[in-house]
């Protein structure tokens, strides 16, 4: 029996990317809010490189990349958090027993490159981690602006 793996980043996973700002109203846009892994069988999953019966987890498919844009009504310090159901290991749930990871990278604020920080040092990419908020830095100080653009890589 084939199972249909259809994930809507915002609806099917029961998750949302939330923008926190200090004083401005912001809108979040994704290039494609639905990720479709198509119908697949357990046998097809097991035939993919890296998957085996002994594996703790099966890779569903190739990583998917989405563009994210946050538009704010006025200049503000933008922060992002991914909210959704998590596993005991603070990873995000995918379906009933799978997991999914999301990494934010290639970020710019008002067309200027920005670094991303959560609990560690600022870097060019950071994973969304349960309970963590991502902050942005430009030229060694907290960044603010009206438009954030970046990419989110989704691995399931």
ROSE-4610 file (N, C-alpha, C; in Angstrom, 1 decimal, always signed):
// ROSE-4610
residu = [X/X/X/X/X/X/X/X/X/X/X/X/X/X/X/X/X/X/X/X/X/X/X/X/X/X/X/X/X/X/X/X/X/X/X/X/X/X/X/X/X/X/X/X/X/X/X/X/X/X/X/X/X/X/X/X/X/X/X/X/X/X/X/X/X/X/X/X/X/X/X/X/X/X/X/X/X/X/X/X/X/X/X/X/X/X/X/X/X/X/X/X/X/X/X/X/X/X/X/X/X/X/X/X/X/X/X/X/X/X/X/X/X/X/X/X/X/X/X/X/X/X/X/X/X/X/X/X/X/X/X/X/X/X/X/X/X/X/X/X/X/X/X/X/X/X/X/X/X/X/X/X/X/X/X/X/X/X/X/X/X/X/X/X/X/X/X/X/X/X/X/X/X/X/X/X/X/X/X/X/X/X/X/X/X/X/X/X/X/X/X/X/X/X/X/X/X/X/X/X/X/X/X/X/X/X/X/X/X/X/X/X/X/X/X/X/X/X/X/X/X/X/X/X/X/X/X/X/X/X/X/X/X/X/X/X/X/X/X/X/X/X/X/X/X/X/X/X/X/X/X/X/X/X/X/X/X/X/X/X/X/X/X/X/X/X/X/X/X/X/X/X/X/X/X/X/X/X/X/X/X/X/X/X/X/X/X/X/X/X/X/X/X/X/X/X/X/X/X/X/X/X/X/X/X/X/X/X/X/X/X/X/X/X/X/X/X/X/X/X/X/X/X/X/X/X/X/X/X/X/X/X/X/X/X/X/X/X/X/X/X/X/X/X/X/X/X/X/X/X/X/X/X/X/X/X/X/X/X/X/X/X/X/X/X/X/X/X/X/X/X/X/X/X/X/X/X/X/X/X/X/X/X/X/X/X/X/X/X/X/X/X/X/X/X/X/X/X/X/X/X/X/X/X/X/X/X/X/X/X/X/X/X/X/X/X/X/X/X/X/X/X/X/X/X/X/X/X/X/X/X/X/X/X/X/X/X/X/X/X/X/X/X/X/X/X/X/X/X/X/X/X/X/X/X/X/X/X/X/X/X/X/X/X/X/X/X/X]
num = [1/1/1/2/2/2/3/3/3/4/4/4/5/5/5/6/6/6/7/7/7/8/8/8/9/9/9/10/10/10/11/11/11/12/12/12/13/13/13/14/14/14/15/15/15/16/16/16/17/17/17/18/18/18/19/19/19/20/20/20/21/21/21/22/22/22/23/23/23/24/24/24/25/25/25/26/26/26/27/27/27/28/28/28/29/29/29/30/30/30/31/31/31/32/32/32/33/33/33/34/34/34/35/35/35/36/36/36/37/37/37/38/38/38/39/39/39/40/40/40/41/41/41/42/42/42/43/43/43/44/44/44/45/45/45/46/46/46/47/47/47/48/48/48/49/49/49/50/50/50/51/51/51/52/52/52/53/53/53/54/54/54/55/55/55/56/56/56/57/57/57/58/58/58/59/59/59/60/60/60/61/61/61/62/62/62/63/63/63/64/64/64/65/65/65/66/66/66/67/67/67/68/68/68/69/69/69/70/70/70/71/71/71/72/72/72/73/73/73/74/74/74/75/75/75/76/76/76/77/77/77/78/78/78/79/79/79/80/80/80/81/81/81/82/82/82/83/83/83/84/84/84/85/85/85/86/86/86/87/87/87/88/88/88/89/89/89/90/90/90/91/91/91/92/92/92/93/93/93/94/94/94/95/95/95/96/96/96/97/97/97/98/98/98/99/99/99/100/100/100/101/101/101/102/102/102/103/103/103/104/104/104/105/105/105/106/106/106/107/107/107/108/108/108/109/109/109/110/110/110/111/111/111/112/112/112/113/113/113/114/114/114/115/115/115/116/116/116/117/117/117/118/118/118/119/119/119/120/120/120/121/121/121/122/122/122/123/123/123/124/124/124/125/125/125/126/126/126/127/127/127/128/128/128/129/129/129/130/130/130/131/131/131/132/132/132/133/133/133/134/134/134/135/135/135/136/136/136/137/137/137/138/138/138/139/139/139/140/140/140/141/141/141/142/142/142/143/143/143/144/144/144/145/145/145/146/146/146/147/147/147/148/148/148/149/149/149/150/150/150/151/151/151/152/152/152/153/153/153/154/154/154/155/155/155/156/156/156]
x = [+0.8/+0.0/+0.9/+0.6/+1.4/+0.9/+1.9/+1.5/+1.9/+1.0/+1.2/+1.9/+3.1/+3.8/+3.7/+2.8/+2.5/+2.7/+3.6/+3.8/+3.6/+2.8/+2.7/+3.5/+4.5/+5.4/+4.6/+3.6/+2.9/+1.7/+1.0/-0.2/+0.0/+0.5/+0.6/+1.6/+2.6/+3.5/+3.0/+2.0/+1.4/+2.4/+3.2/+4.2/+4.1/+4.7/+4.8/+6.1/+6.5/+7.7/+7.1/+7.6/+7.0/+8.1/+7.7/+8.6/+8.2/+9.3/+9.1/+9.7/+9.0/+9.6/+9.3/+10.1/+9.9/+8.7/+8.4/+7.4/+6.7/+7.0/+6.5/+5.6/+4.6/+3.9/+4.6/+4.8/+5.5/+4.7/+5.0/+4.4/+5.5/+5.3/+6.2/+5.7/+6.6/+6.2/+7.2/+6.7/+7.6/+7.4/+8.5/+8.4/+7.4/+7.3/+6.4/+6.0/+4.8/+4.5/+4.2/+4.1/+3.9/+5.0/+5.5/+6.5/+5.9/+5.9/+5.3/+6.4/+6.4/+7.4/+6.8/+5.6/+4.9/+4.7/+3.9/+3.6/+4.9/+5.1/+6.2/+5.9/+6.6/+6.4/+7.6/+7.4/+8.6/+9.7/+9.4/+10.5/+11.2/+10.5/+11.1/+12.0/+11.5/+12.3/+13.6/+13.5/+14.7/+15.7/+15.2/+16.2/+17.0/+16.6/+17.3/+18.7/+19.7/+21.0/+21.0/+21.6/+21.7/+20.6/+19.5/+18.4/+18.6/+18.2/+18.3/+17.3/+17.1/+16.2/+16.8/+18.1/+18.7/+18.8/+18.5/+18.6/+17.5/+17.9/+16.9/+15.9/+16.3/+15.5/+15.7/+14.6/+14.7/+14.6/+15.5/+15.5/+14.4/+13.5/+12.3/+12.7/+13.5/+13.9/+15.0/+15.3/+16.4/+15.9/+16.9/+16.6/+15.9/+15.0/+14.2/+14.6/+14.7/+15.1/+13.9/+13.6/+12.6/+13.2/+12.6/+13.0/+12.0/+12.6/+11.8/+12.0/+10.9/+10.9/+10.1/+10.6/+9.9/+9.8/+8.6/+8.4/+7.8/+8.4/+7.9/+7.4/+6.4/+5.9/+6.9/+7.7/+8.7/+10.0/+11.0/+12.4/+12.3/+12.8/+12.7/+13.8/+14.0/+14.9/+14.1/+14.4/+13.6/+14.2/+13.4/+13.9/+12.9/+13.4/+12.5/+12.6/+11.5/+11.4/+10.5/+10.9/+10.0/+9.3/+7.9/+7.1/+6.4/+6.5/+5.9/+6.1/+5.5/+5.6/+7.1/+7.6/+9.0/+9.1/+10.3/+10.6/+11.3/+11.6/+12.3/+13.6/+14.2/+15.5/+15.5/+14.4/+14.2/+14.3/+14.0/+13.9/+12.4/+12.1/+10.7/+10.1/+8.9/+8.2/+7.8/+7.8/+7.4/+6.4/+5.1/+4.2/+4.1/+3.8/+3.7/+5.0/+6.0/+7.2/+8.5/+8.4/+9.6/+10.0/+11.1/+11.6/+12.0/+12.1/+12.5/+13.4/+14.4/+15.2/+15.2/+15.3/+15.3/+16.5/+17.2/+18.4/+18.1/+18.3/+18.2/+19.6/+19.7/+21.0/+20.9/+22.0/+22.0/+21.0/+21.1/+20.2/+20.8/+19.8/+20.2/+19.0/+19.4/+18.4/+18.6/+17.5/+17.6/+18.7/+18.8/+19.8/+21.3/+21.5/+22.9/+23.0/+24.1/+24.3/+24.2/+23.6/+23.5/+23.9/+24.4/+24.8/+23.6/+23.5/+22.4/+23.0/+22.3/+22.8/+21.6/+21.8/+20.7/+21.4/+21.8/+22.5/+24.0/+24.5/+26.0/+26.4/+27.6/+28.1/+27.4/+27.4/+26.8/+27.5/+26.7/+27.3/+26.4/+26.9/+26.2/+24.9/+24.9/+23.7/+23.5/+22.2/+21.8/+20.6/+20.6/+19.3/+18.3/+17.0/+15.9/+15.9/+16.0/+16.0/+14.9/+14.2/+13.0/+13.4/+12.5/+12.7/+13.7/+14.4/+15.4/+14.9/+15.3/+15.0/+16.2/+16.1/+17.2/+17.2/+18.4/+18.7/+19.6/+19.7/+20.5/+21.4/+22.6/+23.7/+24.3/+24.6/+25.3/+26.4/+27.6/+28.8/+29.0/+28.8/+29.1/+28.1/+26.9/+25.9/+24.5/+23.5/+22.2/+21.7/+21.1/+20.6/+19.1/+18.8/+17.4/+17.1/+15.9/+15.5/+14.1/+13.7/+12.3/+12.1/+13.1/+13.0/+14.1/+13.7/+14.7/+14.4/+15.5/+15.4/+16.4/+16.0/+17.0/+16.5/+17.1/+16.8/+16.6/+15.7/+15.4/+15.6/+16.6/+16.7/+16.0/+15.1/+14.3/+14.8/+15.1/+15.6/+14.6/+14.1/+13.2/+13.6]
y = [-1.2/+0.0/+1.2/+2.2/+3.4/+4.4/+5.1/+6.1/+7.4/+8.4/+9.7/+10.6/+11.0/+11.9/+13.4/+14.1/+15.5/+16.3/+17.3/+18.1/+19.6/+20.2/+21.7/+22.3/+23.1/+23.6/+24.3/+25.0/+25.8/+25.1/+24.2/+23.5/+22.1/+21.3/+19.8/+19.5/+20.2/+19.9/+20.5/+21.4/+22.0/+23.0/+23.6/+24.5/+25.9/+26.8/+28.1/+28.8/+29.6/+30.5/+31.8/+32.2/+33.4/+34.5/+35.7/+36.8/+37.6/+37.9/+38.7/+40.1/+41.2/+42.5/+43.3/+44.4/+45.2/+46.2/+46.6/+47.6/+47.7/+46.8/+46.9/+45.7/+45.9/+44.8/+44.2/+42.8/+42.2/+41.0/+40.8/+39.7/+38.7/+37.4/+36.4/+35.7/+35.6/+35.0/+33.8/+32.7/+31.6/+31.4/+31.0/+30.8/+29.6/+28.6/+27.5/+26.9/+27.3/+26.8/+25.3/+24.6/+23.2/+22.4/+21.4/+20.5/+19.1/+18.6/+17.4/+16.3/+15.3/+14.2/+13.1/+13.3/+12.3/+11.0/+10.1/+8.8/+8.0/+7.2/+6.3/+5.1/+4.0/+2.8/+2.6/+1.8/+1.5/+0.9/+0.1/-0.5/+0.6/+1.6/+2.7/+3.5/+3.7/+4.4/+3.6/+2.3/+1.5/+1.4/+1.6/+1.6/+2.9/+3.9/+5.2/+5.1/+5.7/+5.7/+6.2/+5.4/+5.8/+5.2/+4.7/+4.1/+2.5/+1.9/+0.5/+0.1/-1.2/-1.8/-1.5/-1.5/-1.3/+0.2/+1.1/+2.5/+3.0/+3.9/+4.4/+5.3/+6.0/+6.9/+6.7/+6.9/+6.8/+8.2/+8.5/+9.8/+9.8/+10.7/+10.7/+11.1/+12.1/+12.5/+13.6/+14.2/+15.2/+16.4/+17.1/+18.4/+19.3/+20.1/+21.1/+22.5/+23.4/+24.8/+25.7/+26.6/+27.6/+29.0/+30.0/+31.4/+31.9/+32.7/+33.3/+34.8/+35.6/+37.0/+37.5/+38.4/+39.0/+40.5/+41.0/+42.5/+43.1/+44.2/+44.9/+46.3/+46.8/+48.1/+49.3/+49.1/+50.1/+49.4/+50.2/+49.7/+49.1/+47.8/+47.1/+46.0/+45.6/+44.4/+43.2/+42.4/+41.2/+40.0/+39.2/+37.9/+36.8/+35.6/+34.5/+33.3/+32.6/+31.3/+30.4/+29.1/+28.1/+27.4/+27.4/+26.8/+25.6/+24.5/+23.3/+22.2/+21.0/+19.9/+19.4/+19.0/+18.6/+17.2/+16.6/+15.3/+15.5/+14.4/+14.5/+15.1/+15.0/+15.5/+16.9/+17.6/+19.0/+19.2/+18.1/+18.2/+18.3/+18.7/+18.9/+17.6/+17.3/+16.1/+16.3/+15.2/+15.1/+13.9/+14.1/+13.0/+12.5/+11.2/+10.5/+10.2/+9.8/+9.4/+9.9/+10.7/+11.2/+12.5/+13.0/+14.3/+15.1/+16.4/+17.3/+18.4/+18.8/+19.9/+21.0/+22.2/+23.4/+24.3/+24.7/+25.6/+26.9/+28.0/+29.3/+29.7/+30.3/+30.7/+31.8/+32.3/+33.3/+34.5/+35.0/+36.1/+37.5/+38.3/+39.7/+40.5/+41.7/+42.6/+43.9/+44.4/+45.6/+45.5/+44.3/+44.0/+44.1/+44.0/+43.9/+42.5/+41.8/+40.5/+40.6/+39.6/+39.5/+38.1/+38.1/+36.9/+36.5/+35.2/+34.7/+34.2/+34.5/+33.9/+33.4/+32.4/+31.9/+31.9/+30.8/+30.8/+30.9/+30.8/+30.9/+32.1/+32.0/+33.1/+33.3/+34.5/+34.7/+33.9/+33.4/+32.6/+32.8/+32.3/+32.5/+31.6/+30.5/+29.7/+29.2/+29.0/+28.5/+27.6/+26.5/+25.7/+26.3/+26.1/+26.4/+25.3/+25.7/+24.7/+25.0/+24.0/+24.1/+25.0/+26.0/+26.9/+28.1/+28.1/+29.1/+30.2/+31.4/+32.5/+32.9/+33.1/+33.5/+35.1/+35.6/+37.1/+37.3/+38.6/+38.9/+40.0/+39.9/+40.8/+41.4/+42.6/+43.3/+44.1/+44.0/+44.8/+44.8/+43.6/+43.4/+43.9/+44.3/+44.8/+44.2/+44.2/+43.7/+44.5/+43.8/+44.3/+44.8/+45.8/+46.2/+46.6/+46.5/+46.9/+46.6/+46.7/+46.5/+45.2/+44.7/+43.5/+42.5/+41.3/+40.2/+39.2/+38.8/+37.7/+36.7/+35.4/+34.3/+33.0/+31.9/+30.6/+29.7/+28.8/+27.7/+26.4/+25.6/+24.2/+23.3/+22.4/+21.5/+20.1/+19.3/+17.9/+17.1/+16.0/+15.1/+13.7]
z = [+0.0/+0.0/+0.0/-0.9/-1.0/+0.1/+0.6/+1.6/+0.9/+1.0/+0.4/+1.5/+1.2/+2.1/+1.5/+2.1/+1.7/+2.9/+2.8/+4.0/+3.6/+4.2/+4.1/+5.2/+4.8/+5.8/+6.9/+6.5/+7.5/+8.1/+7.3/+7.8/+8.2/+7.3/+7.5/+8.7/+8.8/+9.9/+11.2/+11.1/+12.3/+12.8/+12.0/+12.4/+11.7/+12.3/+11.7/+12.0/+11.1/+11.3/+11.8/+13.0/+13.6/+13.6/+13.2/+13.2/+14.5/+15.3/+16.4/+16.1/+16.4/+16.2/+17.4/+17.6/+18.8/+18.6/+17.3/+17.2/+15.9/+14.9/+13.6/+13.2/+12.4/+11.9/+10.7/+10.7/+9.6/+9.0/+7.7/+7.0/+6.5/+6.7/+6.3/+5.0/+4.0/+2.7/+2.5/+2.0/+1.6/+0.1/-0.6/-2.0/-2.3/-1.5/-1.7/-0.3/+0.2/+1.5/+1.6/+0.5/+0.5/-0.1/+0.6/+0.2/-0.1/-1.3/-1.7/-2.0/-1.1/-1.3/-2.2/-2.6/-3.5/-2.9/-3.5/-3.0/-3.0/-2.0/-1.9/-1.0/-1.3/-0.5/+0.5/+1.4/+2.3/+1.5/+0.5/-0.3/-1.1/-1.6/-2.3/-1.3/-0.1/+0.9/+1.2/+1.3/+1.7/+0.5/-0.7/-1.8/-2.0/-1.3/-1.4/-0.7/-1.2/-0.6/+0.9/+1.7/+3.2/+4.0/+3.3/+4.1/+4.1/+5.3/+5.4/+6.5/+6.6/+7.6/+9.0/+9.1/+10.4/+10.8/+9.9/+10.2/+11.2/+12.1/+13.1/+12.4/+11.3/+10.6/+9.1/+8.3/+6.9/+6.3/+5.4/+4.7/+3.6/+3.7/+2.8/+1.3/+1.2/-0.1/+0.0/-1.2/-1.2/-0.4/+0.1/+0.8/-0.1/+0.5/-0.3/+0.2/-0.7/-0.3/-0.7/+0.3/+0.1/+0.3/-0.4/-0.1/+0.9/+1.9/+2.9/+2.8/+2.9/+2.9/+4.1/+4.9/+6.0/+5.6/+5.4/+5.1/+6.3/+6.8/+8.0/+7.5/+8.2/+7.9/+8.2/+9.2/+9.5/+10.0/+10.1/+10.5/+11.9/+12.0/+13.3/+13.4/+14.6/+14.8/+14.6/+13.6/+13.2/+13.9/+14.5/+15.0/+14.5/+14.3/+13.8/+14.8/+14.9/+15.6/+14.8/+14.8/+14.1/+15.2/+15.2/+16.2/+15.7/+16.4/+16.0/+17.0/+16.8/+17.7/+17.7/+18.8/+18.9/+19.5/+19.2/+19.8/+21.1/+21.8/+23.1/+22.9/+21.8/+21.5/+20.9/+21.1/+20.6/+19.1/+18.4/+16.9/+16.6/+15.4/+15.0/+14.4/+14.8/+14.3/+12.8/+12.1/+10.7/+10.7/+10.6/+10.6/+12.0/+12.1/+13.4/+14.1/+13.4/+14.0/+13.3/+12.3/+11.7/+12.3/+11.7/+12.2/+10.9/+11.1/+10.1/+10.7/+9.9/+10.3/+9.3/+9.8/+9.0/+9.3/+8.3/+8.4/+7.7/+8.3/+7.7/+7.3/+6.0/+5.5/+4.4/+4.0/+2.9/+3.3/+4.5/+4.9/+4.6/+4.1/+4.0/+4.6/+5.1/+5.6/+4.9/+4.3/+3.4/+2.4/+1.8/+0.7/+1.2/+2.5/+3.0/+3.7/+3.5/+4.1/+5.7/+6.3/+7.7/+8.2/+9.4/+10.1/+11.0/+11.4/+12.2/+13.5/+14.6/+15.9/+16.7/+17.5/+18.4/+19.8/+20.3/+21.6/+21.4/+20.2/+20.0/+19.2/+18.6/+17.9/+16.5/+16.0/+14.7/+13.6/+12.7/+11.6/+10.3/+9.2/+7.9/+7.9/+8.6/+8.7/+10.1/+10.4/+11.7/+11.6/+12.3/+12.3/+13.2/+12.8/+13.7/+14.7/+16.0/+17.1/+18.0/+18.4/+19.3/+20.5/+20.7/+21.8/+21.6/+20.5/+20.2/+19.3/+19.5/+18.6/+17.8/+16.5/+15.7/+15.6/+15.9/+15.9/+14.7/+14.2/+13.1/+13.4/+12.8/+13.0/+11.7/+11.7/+10.6/+11.2/+10.6/+11.1/+12.6/+13.1/+14.6/+15.5/+15.1/+16.0/+15.5/+16.5/+16.1/+14.9/+13.9/+12.7/+12.8/+12.1/+12.0/+10.6/+10.1/+8.8/+8.5/+7.3/+6.9/+6.1/+5.5/+4.6/+4.9/+5.3/+5.5/+4.4/+3.7/+2.7/+3.1/+2.8/+3.1/+2.5/+2.8/+2.3/+3.5/+3.4/+4.4/+3.7/+4.2/+3.7/+4.7/+4.1/+4.8/+4.5/+5.6/+5.5/+6.2/+5.6/+6.3/+6.0]
